[in-house]
Amino acid sequence: MTGKGGGNKTAPSHLSHNNTNITNIDHIANVLGAKFSQNSSPSNCSNAFSTHRAKQEQHPLNFKSSNFEDYNKVFSLQELQISLSKSHNTAPGPDGIHYELLKHLPSQSLELLLEIFNYIWTSGSLPSSWKEATVIPIPKPSKDHTNPANYRPSLLPVVYAKPWNA
């Protein structure tokens, strides 16, 4: 089975790492995770970017706010509906909820979802389960799929309907 980019949607059955074939699914996951982490490491940044970042990080952030700025306002039902209408029909995350399901919620359920989002926004309290995501390795087209460097990560979070534990 192939995806939109022509890549294979099945998990890799083996990888080659340090001249060793890896077939254990946990070991494959760890090798891919290490590669994804290495790719996003500061060691991969250019010297110019690293210098710029270090300079910018010397300036403390001002967290004082009146909370009346436009960006601190609660979300409206219209904003939620627009966001959902722009979402793509992707695979569900660990919660099993598809965006397509959210797009067809009755207005009463959308209003409840909006209340949850606005509570999170105003309280800063995020359910611990919302801090989880499924990372799916997507093979790069026309590349050797036994090489862990030839995958890119794809995150699949949507909405968790679990209680707050944060």
C-alpha positions in Angstrom: 0.0 0.0 0.0 1.4 3.4 -0.8 0.7 6.9 0.6 0.3 10.3 -1.0 4.0 10.6 -1.6 4.2 7.2 -3.1 5.9 5.9 0.1 5.2 2.6 1.7 2.7 2.9 4.7 3.9 -0.2 6.4 6.5 0.0 9.1 10.1 -0.9 8.1 10.8 -4.6 8.6 14.5 -4.1 8.9 17.1 -1.4 8.9 20.8 -1.4 8.4 22.7 0.5 11.2 26.5 0.4 11.8 26.7 -2.5 9.2 24.2 -4.6 11.2 20.7 -5.6 10.1 18.1 -4.7 12.7 14.8 -6.6 12.6 13.6 -6.1 16.2 10.7 -3.6 16.1 11.8 -1.9 19.4 15.4 -1.6 18.2 14.2 -0.2 14.8 12.1 2.4 16.7 15.1 3.3 18.9 17.4 3.7 15.9 14.9 5.9 14.0 14.2 7.9 17.2 17.9 8.5 17.7 18.3 9.6 14.0 15.3 12.0 14.2 16.8 13.4 17.4 20.2 13.8 15.8 18.7 15.5 12.8 17.0 18.1 15.0 20.1 18.6 17.2 21.7 22.0 17.5 24.9 20.4 16.1 23.2 20.4 12.7 22.7 24.2 12.7 25.0 26.5 10.7 27.5 28.6 12.6 25.7 31.7 11.6 22.4 30.4 13.0 24.0 29.1 16.2 25.7 32.6 16.7 22.4 34.4 16.1 20.5 32.0 18.5 23.1 32.5 21.3 22.9 36.3 20.9 19.1 36.2 21.0 19.0 33.9 24.0 21.0 36.4 26.0 18.0 38.7 26.1 15.5 37.7 28.8 11.9 37.3 27.7 9.3 39.7 29.2 6.4 37.5 30.5 4.5 40.4 32.0 1.2 40.9 30.3 -2.1 42.5 31.0 -3.7 39.5 29.3 -5.8 41.8 27.3 -3.7 41.6 24.2 -5.5 40.1 21.1 -3.4 37.0 21.2 -4.6 36.3 24.8 -8.3 36.3 24.0 -10.3 33.1 24.3 -11.1 31.3 21.0 -14.4 31.8 19.3 -16.7 29.1 17.9 -16.1 30.6 14.5 -12.3 30.3 14.9 -12.7 26.6 15.9 -14.9 25.9 12.9 -12.5 27.6 10.5 -9.6 25.7 12.0 -11.4 22.4 11.6 -12.5 23.2 8.1 -8.8 23.7 7.1 -7.7 20.5 8.7 -6.8 17.6 6.4 -8.2 14.1 6.7 -5.1 12.5 8.1 -4.6 9.3 10.1 -5.8 9.5 13.7 -3.3 9.9 16.6 -3.1 7.8 19.7 -6.6 8.9 20.6 -8.1 7.3 17.5 -10.0 10.5 16.7 -10.1 11.6 13.1 -10.4 15.3 12.1 -13.3 14.2 9.9 -15.2 13.2 13.0 -14.5 16.6 14.6 -15.7 18.4 11.5 -19.1 16.7 11.8 -19.7 17.3 15.6 -23.1 18.8 16.5 -22.9 22.4 17.6 -23.4 21.4 21.3 -20.4 19.1 21.2 -18.3 21.8 19.3 -19.2 24.3 22.1 -18.0 21.8 24.7 -14.8 21.2 22.8 -14.3 25.0 22.6 -14.8 25.2 26.4 -12.1 22.6 26.9 -9.7 24.5 24.6 -10.4 27.8 26.2 -10.0 26.3 29.7 -6.6 25.0 28.6 -5.7 28.4 27.0 -6.7 30.5 30.1 -5.5 28.1 32.8 -2.3 26.9 31.2 -3.2 23.4 32.4 -2.7 20.8 29.7 -3.9 17.2 30.2 -0.8 15.0 30.5 -2.1 12.7 27.8 -2.1 15.7 25.3 1.6 15.8 25.7 1.9 12.5 23.9 2.1 11.9 20.2 2.6 9.0 17.8 5.7 9.4 15.6 5.4 7.6 12.3 8.5 7.1 10.2 7.8 8.1 6.6 10.3 6.8 4.0 11.7 9.3 1.6 10.7 8.5 -1.9 13.3 6.7 -4.1 15.7 6.2 -1.2 17.1 3.1 0.5 14.5 2.2 3.1 17.0 0.2 5.1 18.9 3.4 5.9 17.5 5.2 9.0 18.7 8.5 7.5 16.1 8.1 4.7 13.0 8.5 6.9 11.3 11.7 8.2 9.1 11.8 11.2 5.4 12.5 11.1 3.4 13.4 14.2 -0.2 12.2 14.7 -1.8 14.0 17.6 -5.5 15.1 17.4 -7.6 15.3 20.6 -7.3 13.1 23.7 -10.5 12.6 25.7 -8.6 11.6 28.9 -8.7 13.4 32.3 -6.1 15.9 33.4 -3.1 14.5 35.2 -0.7 17.4 34.7 
